[in-house]
């Protein structure tokens, strides 16, 4: 049975190519990631998409080339994220040990079992992307990065550590450019969490969600919850 989004003409989050073109075809380079990635170490929320000029056969390998089926870490991407062409998640399995004299991974090339070898680093942390995060063209997200809800990552940024919710970061190394909203408004937006609403409600309140008035969206949220 089709869901409410289909009845409204909005694609299901399981749609491979959700962007229609004037000739009736669909843009091959834009995909809802949930429809194209089946990887044991990647978790993706509904409606998060990626775009590229050269669509790959393997989207998981394009976005996170160092995340293997046997990797100990995970890549977690929230709902409604927007990932531009060339963005890449460099997860912890790409790391070399760098706390000693040499960073050379002798164990990778043989000479005995890999596990427990002194040339191998310890397992690294998960990389976690919040909801409604826009990652610009060519951005690199380094191992263990945690990006808050509503953040914007500038084109070409090299990001590590914590990115606060509703902040813009840019540069190499990426630094905060500015907060998108005042601290109290960010707290409200985190509490509203519009990305958790049913898609029909989201579409009905597209103006408030895409507008800049947090108070307007807060009023919608209060009405939805009967306050």
Protein Blocks (a to p, Z undefined) as FASTA:
>chain_A
ZZfklmnopacfkbfblcdcfkopacfkbccfklmgccfkbccdehiacddfbdcfblml
mmmmmbcfklmbdcdddehiacdehiacddfklpccfkbmblcdfklngoiafehpakbc
cddddddddehiacdehiacdehiacdehiacdehiacehjddehiacedjddddfbdfb
dfklmmmmmmnommlpcfklmmmmmmmmmmmbfklmmmmmmmmnoZZ
